[in-house]
Amino acid sequence: MTQLTPTARRDQWLWIGTIWLAFGLVDAAQTVLVMRAENMHHAWAKLFAVTVIKWLPWGLATPLVMRTGRSFPPVRFRSAPGWLVHLAACAALGVAYSAWETLLDNALNPYAYPTPLDPFLGSFLHGFYNCILSNIVLYGAILAVSYVLDSKVRLAQQEIEAARLNALLAKAQLDALRRQIEPHFLFNTLNAVAGLVREGKGETAVTMIAGLSDFLRRMLDENNRQEVRLEEEMKFAQKYLDIQKVRFAERLDLSVNVPAELLAARVPVLILQLMLENAIKHGIAKRAQGGSIRIAAARNEDHLRLSVYNDGPSLPVDWEMAGVGVGISNMRARLHSLYGNAFELHFKNGAKGGVEVSVTMPFHASSERD
């Protein structure tokens, strides 16, 4: 059972006291007004005060009833011991209430009876029997309200836990994506460096190694962020493309169409790098003459659309039946963990050949640089 903080415990008592005080004031006002309307003659001020404070046992016992309800949830109908506990608690509370009410009546005589009052035991038993039904109703009402409030708290806690697990899942997927990117990209780059060295292009090889080092360092620096500004993602993707340009020499042509007003948009980190890697691996690298890549971004009301097009081989007709790679599956799962169903990931063949990969996601602008 969750322990309340001192502040929460104080707020709980404040709410309980306020509710029962209001309940007592309404009961006292109704009692006095009805009796006066019927031309009865009592000590009205004293009767009003006694009617208010007679609810004190219920106010003091409310936290105990709520705690009992948490220990023995009333929704478990087959729990006989739990029901016995509640019946015993309700009976004990009824005894306390009737004893307190009888004590106040005997001590203050708010009804201004001219003759001596009945003995304490007789008055107590009379009050207890008369209030059995109302005690059960009040006890059940406290349990019901407590259960509803606890359900709301549990729901909020479940939502917080789900959000935490979702964040952990997104981070795990991002880590898996990095582990997938680094090995084969690193191997391809090192093979290209080895080829440059064998060809006697040492200066170009050094440039490629320096670019690879900067790329890997930036990748490690992004360890904890799920989203970055599109401007930053473009710079990161440019590092990747600079390495690929050295690898493919003149066989790789790049064009970018990203409006300046979209550079502040927040996008998943490494999203462009993965789309570019897919375009190079399945498009440009398969053609001896190389090819071109086009990066574009556009905004449609509350959504941002990123696309990467390559003029390599088109997708076969049955490409979806053959399944997608691990990288695309990871990207789809990661987008879902970040945006739920508020994203779209599409692959389509160009009108003149080639393939375009596009991602549409909610548009969120960042006013500060991350």
C-alpha positions as CSV (number, residue, x, y, z in Angstrom):
1,M,0.0,0.0,0.0
2,T,1.4,3.4,-1.0
3,Q,2.4,5.6,2.0
4,L,1.1,9.1,2.0
5,T,3.5,12.0,2.2
6,P,3.0,14.5,5.1
7,T,1.6,17.0,2.6
8,A,-0.8,14.5,1.1
9,R,-1.8,13.3,4.6
10,R,-2.6,16.9,5.6
11,D,-4.5,17.5,2.4
12,Q,-6.5,14.3,3.0
13,W,-7.5,15.4,6.5
14,L,-8.4,18.9,5.2
15,W,-10.7,17.4,2.6
16,I,-12.3,14.9,5.0
17,G,-12.9,17.6,7.6
18,T,-14.4,20.0,5.1
19,I,-16.7,17.3,3.7
20,W,-18.0,16.1,7.1
21,L,-18.3,19.7,8.4
22,A,-20.5,20.6,5.3
23,F,-22.5,17.4,5.9
24,G,-23.0,18.3,9.5
25,L,-24.0,21.9,8.7
26,V,-26.6,20.8,6.2
27,D,-28.0,18.2,8.6
28,A,-28.1,20.7,11.5
29,A,-29.8,23.4,9.3
30,Q,-32.4,20.9,8.0
31,T,-33.1,19.6,11.5
32,V,-33.6,23.0,13.1
33,L,-35.6,24.5,10.2
34,V,-38.0,21.5,10.0
35,M,-38.6,21.4,13.8
36,R,-39.2,25.2,13.9
37,A,-41.6,24.9,11.0
38,E,-43.5,22.4,13.0
39,N,-43.7,24.8,16.0
40,M,-41.5,22.7,18.2
41,H,-39.6,24.3,21.0
42,H,-36.0,23.3,21.6
43,A,-32.7,24.9,22.5
44,W,-32.1,25.8,18.9
45,A,-28.5,27.0,19.1
46,K,-27.5,24.0,21.3
47,L,-29.4,21.6,19.0
48,F,-27.6,23.1,15.9
49,A,-24.2,22.7,17.5
50,V,-24.9,19.1,18.7
51,T,-26.2,18.1,15.3
52,V,-23.0,19.3,13.7
53,I,-20.4,17.8,16.1
54,K,-22.2,14.5,16.4
55,W,-20.7,13.5,13.0
56,L,-17.2,13.8,14.5
57,P,-16.7,10.0,14.8
58,W,-17.4,9.5,11.1
59,G,-14.9,12.2,10.2
60,L,-12.2,10.7,12.4
61,A,-12.9,7.2,11.2
62,T,-13.0,8.0,7.5
63,P,-9.2,7.4,6.9
64,L,-9.5,4.1,8.7
65,V,-12.5,3.1,6.6
66,M,-10.5,4.0,3.4
67,R,-7.5,2.1,4.6
68,T,-9.7,-0.9,5.4
69,G,-11.2,-0.6,1.9
70,R,-7.7,-0.7,0.3
71,S,-6.7,-3.8,2.4
72,F,-10.0,-5.6,1.7
73,P,-11.3,-4.2,-1.6
74,P,-15.1,-4.3,-1.6
75,V,-15.3,-5.4,-5.3
76,R,-14.0,-8.9,-4.3
77,F,-17.4,-10.4,-3.7
78,R,-16.1,-13.9,-3.0
79,S,-13.8,-12.7,-0.2
80,A,-15.9,-13.7,2.9
81,P,-13.2,-12.6,5.4
82,G,-13.1,-9.2,3.8
83,W,-16.8,-8.8,4.1
84,L,-16.7,-9.8,7.7
85,V,-14.0,-7.2,8.4
86,H,-16.2,-4.5,6.8
87,L,-19.3,-5.6,8.7
88,A,-17.3,-5.5,11.9
89,A,-15.8,-2.1,11.1
90,C,-19.3,-0.7,10.2
91,A,-20.8,-2.1,13.4
92,A,-17.9,-0.7,15.5
93,L,-18.3,2.7,13.8
94,G,-22.1,2.6,14.5
95,V,-21.5,1.9,18.1
96,A,-19.0,4.8,18.4
97,Y,-21.4,7.1,16.6
98,S,-24.4,6.2,18.8
99,A,-22.4,6.4,22.0
100,W,-21.1,9.8,21.1
101,E,-24.6,11.1,20.1
102,T,-26.1,9.7,23.3
103,L,-23.3,11.3,25.4
104,L,-23.9,14.7,23.8
105,D,-27.7,14.5,24.3
106,N,-27.3,13.5,28.0
107,A,-24.7,16.1,28.7
108,L,-26.3,19.1,26.8
109,N,-30.0,18.2,26.5
110,P,-30.4,20.1,23.2
111,Y,-34.0,19.1,22.9
112,A,-34.7,20.9,26.2
113,Y,-36.6,17.9,27.7
114,P,-38.2,19.0,31.1
115,T,-38.1,15.4,32.5
116,P,-34.9,13.4,33.2
117,L,-33.6,11.6,30.1
118,D,-33.7,7.8,29.7
119,P,-30.7,5.9,31.0
120,F,-27.6,6.0,28.9
121,L,-27.8,2.3,27.8
122,G,-31.4,2.6,26.7
123,S,-30.8,5.7,24.7
124,F,-27.7,4.3,23.2
125,L,-29.4,1.1,22.1
126,H,-32.4,3.0,20.7
127,G,-30.1,5.3,18.7
128,F,-27.9,2.4,17.5
129,Y,-30.9,0.3,16.2
130,N,-32.4,3.4,14.5
131,C,-29.2,4.2,12.6
132,I,-28.2,0.7,11.4
133,L,-29.4,1.3,7.8
134,S,-28.0,4.9,7.6
135,N,-24.6,3.6,9.0
136,I,-24.4,0.9,6.4
137,V,-25.2,3.5,3.6
138,L,-22.6,5.9,4.9
139,Y,-19.9,3.3,5.3
140,G,-20.6,2.0,1.8
141,A,-20.5,5.5,0.4
142,I,-17.1,6.1,2.0
143,L,-15.8,2.8,0.5
144,A,-17.2,3.7,-2.9
145,V,-15.7,7.2,-3.0
146,S,-12.4,5.8,-1.7
147,Y,-12.4,3.1,-4.4
148,V,-13.1,5.6,-7.2
149,L,-10.3,7.9,-5.9
150,D,-7.8,5.0,-5.6
151,S,-8.8,3.8,-9.1
152,K,-7.9,7.3,-10.5
153,V,-4.6,7.2,-8.7
154,R,-3.8,3.7,-10.0
155,L,-4.8,4.8,-13.5
156,A,-2.5,7.8,-13.3
157,Q,0.3,5.6,-12.0
158,Q,-0.2,3.1,-14.7
159,E,-0.1,5.9,-17.3
160,I,3.2,7.2,-15.8
161,E,4.6,3.7,-15.8
162,A,3.5,3.1,-19.3
163,A,5.2,6.3,-20.4
164,R,8.4,5.3,-18.6
165,L,8.4,1.9,-20.2
166,N,7.7,3.5,-23.6
167,A,10.7,5.8,-23.1
168,L,12.8,2.8,-22.1
169,L,11.6,0.9,-25.2
170,A,12.4,3.9,-27.5
171,K,15.9,4.2,-26.0
172,A,16.4,0.4,-26.4
173,Q,15.3,0.6,-30.0
174,L,17.6,3.6,-30.6
175,D,20.5,1.7,-29.1
176,A,19.7,-1.3,-31.3
177,L,19.5,1.0,-34.3
178,R,23.0,2.4,-33.4
179,R,24.4,-1.1,-33.0
180,Q,22.9,-2.0,-36.4
181,I,24.3,1.1,-38.1
182,E,27.8,1.1,-36.7
183,P,29.2,-2.4,-37.8
184,H,28.4,-2.6,-41.5
185,F,28.8,1.2,-42.1
186,L,32.2,1.0,-40.3
187,F,33.3,-2.0,-42.3
188,N,32.3,-0.5,-45.6
189,T,34.1,2.7,-44.7
190,L,37.2,0.9,-43.6
191,N,37.2,-1.1,-46.8
192,A,36.9,2.1,-48.8
193,V,39.9,3.5,-46.8
194,A,41.9,0.4,-47.5
195,G,41.1,0.7,-51.2
196,L,42.2,4.4,-51.2
197,V,45.5,3.4,-49.5
198,R,46.2,0.7,-52.1
199,E,45.5,3.3,-54.8
200,G,48.0,5.6,-53.3
201,K,45.4,8.2,-52.3
202,G,46.7,8.7,-48.8
203,E,45.4,12.2,-48.3
204,T,41.9,11.2,-49.3
205,A,42.1,8.2,-47.0
206,V,43.1,10.5,-44.1
207,T,40.2,12.8,-44.9
208,M,37.8,9.8,-44.8
209,I,39.2,8.5,-41.5
210,A,38.8,12.0,-40.0
211,G,35.2,12.2,-41.2
212,L,34.5,8.7,-39.8
213,S,35.9,9.7,-36.5
214,D,33.8,12.8,-36.3
215,F,30.7,10.8,-37.3
216,L,31.2,8.2,-34.7
217,R,31.9,10.8,-32.0
218,R,28.7,12.6,-32.8
219,M,26.8,9.3,-32.7
220,L,28.1,8.6,-29.2
221,D,27.2,12.1,-28.1
222,E,23.5,11.5,-29.0
223,N,23.2,8.6,-26.5
224,N,20.3,9.9,-24.4
225,R,18.2,12.1,-26.8
226,Q,15.3,10.7,-28.7
227,E,14.6,13.8,-30.7
228,V,16.8,16.6,-32.1
229,R,16.2,19.7,-34.3
230,L,16.0,19.0,-38.0
231,E,18.9,21.4,-38.5
232,E,21.1,19.2,-36.3
233,E,19.9,16.0,-37.9
234,M,20.8,17.5,-41.3
235,K,24.3,18.3,-40.1
236,F,24.7,14.8,-38.8
237,A,23.4,13.3,-42.0
238,Q,25.9,15.5,-43.9
239,K,28.7,13.9,-42.0
240,Y,27.5,10.6,-43.2
241,L,27.1,11.8,-46.7
242,D,30.6,13.3,-46.7
243,I,32.1,9.9,-46.0
244,Q,29.9,8.3,-48.6
245,K,31.0,10.9,-51.2
246,V,34.6,10.0,-50.6
247,R,33.7,6.4,-51.0
248,F,31.7,6.8,-54.2
249,A,33.8,9.7,-55.6
250,E,31.9,11.3,-58.5
251,R,29.2,8.6,-58.5
252,L,27.1,10.2,-55.8
253,D,25.1,13.4,-56.4
254,L,23.1,15.1,-53.7
255,S,20.3,17.7,-53.7
256,V,18.6,19.1,-50.6
257,N,15.2,20.9,-50.5
258,V,14.6,21.7,-46.8
259,P,13.0,25.2,-46.1
260,A,14.8,27.2,-43.5
261,E,11.6,27.6,-41.4
262,L,11.5,23.8,-40.9
263,L,15.0,23.5,-39.4
264,A,13.6,24.1,-35.9
265,A,11.3,21.0,-36.2
266,R,12.0,18.2,-33.8
267,V,12.7,14.8,-35.5
268,P,13.8,11.4,-34.2
269,V,17.6,11.3,-34.0
270,L,19.3,9.3,-36.8
271,I,16.1,9.2,-38.8
272,L,17.7,10.8,-41.9
273,Q,20.8,8.8,-41.5
274,L,18.9,5.5,-41.7
275,M,16.8,6.7,-44.7
276,L,20.0,7.8,-46.4
277,E,21.8,4.5,-45.6
278,N,18.8,2.6,-47.0
279,A,18.9,4.7,-50.2
280,I,22.7,4.2,-50.7
281,K,22.7,0.5,-49.8
282,H,19.7,-0.5,-52.0
283,G,19.9,2.2,-54.6
284,I,23.2,3.9,-55.4
285,A,25.6,1.1,-54.4
286,K,23.9,-1.3,-56.8
287,R,24.7,0.8,-59.9
288,A,28.1,1.1,-61.4
289,Q,27.4,4.6,-62.5
290,G,26.2,5.6,-59.0
291,G,23.2,8.0,-58.9
292,S,21.6,10.9,-57.1
293,I,19.9,11.3,-53.8
294,R,17.3,14.0,-53.0
295,I,16.4,15.1,-49.4
296,A,13.2,17.0,-49.0
297,A,11.1,18.3,-46.1
298,A,7.6,19.9,-46.1
299,R,5.0,20.9,-43.6
300,N,1.3,20.1,-44.0
301,E,-0.6,21.9,-41.2
302,D,0.4,20.0,-38.0
303,H,2.6,17.4,-39.7
304,L,6.1,17.3,-41.0
305,R,7.0,15.1,-44.0
306,L,10.6,14.0,-44.5
307,S,11.5,12.2,-47.7
308,V,14.7,10.7,-49.3
309,Y,14.6,9.7,-52.9
310,N,17.2,7.8,-54.9
311,D,17.2,7.1,-58.6
312,G,18.4,3.5,-58.2
313,P,16.5,0.3,-59.0
314,S,12.7,0.4,-58.3
315,L,11.1,-1.8,-55.7
316,P,9.9,-5.1,-57.1
317,V,6.2,-5.7,-57.2
318,D,6.3,-8.2,-54.3
319,W,8.7,-6.3,-52.1
320,E,6.3,-6.2,-49.2
321,M,5.7,-9.9,-49.4
322,A,9.4,-10.5,-49.2
323,G,9.6,-8.5,-46.0
324,V,11.6,-5.5,-44.9
325,G,15.0,-5.3,-43.4
326,V,15.8,-5.1,-39.7
327,G,16.6,-1.4,-40.0
328,I,13.2,-0.5,-41.5
329,S,11.5,-2.6,-38.9
330,N,13.4,-0.9,-36.1
331,M,12.6,2.5,-37.6
332,R,8.8,1.7,-37.8
333,A,8.8,0.4,-34.2
334,R,10.7,3.4,-32.9
335,L,8.4,5.8,-34.7
336,H,5.4,4.0,-33.1
337,S,7.0,4.2,-29.6
338,L,7.5,8.0,-30.1
339,Y,4.3,9.0,-31.8
340,G,1.8,6.1,-31.4
341,N,-0.3,5.9,-34.5
342,A,0.3,9.6,-35.5
343,F,3.0,8.8,-38.1
344,E,3.2,7.3,-41.6
345,L,6.1,5.5,-43.2
346,H,5.8,5.0,-46.9
347,F,7.9,3.4,-49.7
348,K,7.0,4.1,-53.3
349,N,8.5,3.9,-56.8
350,G,9.2,7.1,-58.6
351,A,7.3,8.0,-61.8
352,K,10.7,7.8,-63.7
353,G,12.2,5.1,-61.6
354,G,14.0,5.1,-58.3
355,V,12.5,4.8,-54.8
356,E,11.2,7.4,-52.4
357,V,11.0,6.8,-48.6
358,S,8.9,9.2,-46.6
359,V,8.1,9.7,-43.0
360,T,5.2,11.9,-41.8
361,M,5.1,12.8,-38.1
362,P,3.6,15.4,-35.8
363,F,5.2,18.8,-36.2
364,H,6.8,20.1,-33.0
365,A,9.1,23.1,-33.2
366,S,11.9,23.7,-30.8
367,S,12.7,27.3,-29.9
368,E,16.1,26.5,-28.4
369,R,19.0,24.5,-29.7
370,D,19.4,21.1,-27.9
